[in-house]
């Protein structure tokens, strides 16, 4: 006769792992994007159609550069987290690991490229 409780039997399986962490990461980044996206649209929208010199001078200011940088960082972190959860739900085995690594690398590469381009504009 085994004296293992249901909790002990389920420890380390299912929702007892990292589901809460993904949930809160997605919720926090969603709220941050809810604030950042309208700010980014209004910030970026004011220089659409302007010349290159005007756009460079505009993004050399701290506020537009900060809003753009935060939007890039939070947006691609949100993408990484969401795509990881999607892959975990629908892909299994070695393909799951390879896809998660690929999505993580892609999101960090896109984030770094956007921040590099923003730094080139700002300086």
Beta strands, then each sheet from edge to edge (+ up, - down):
end
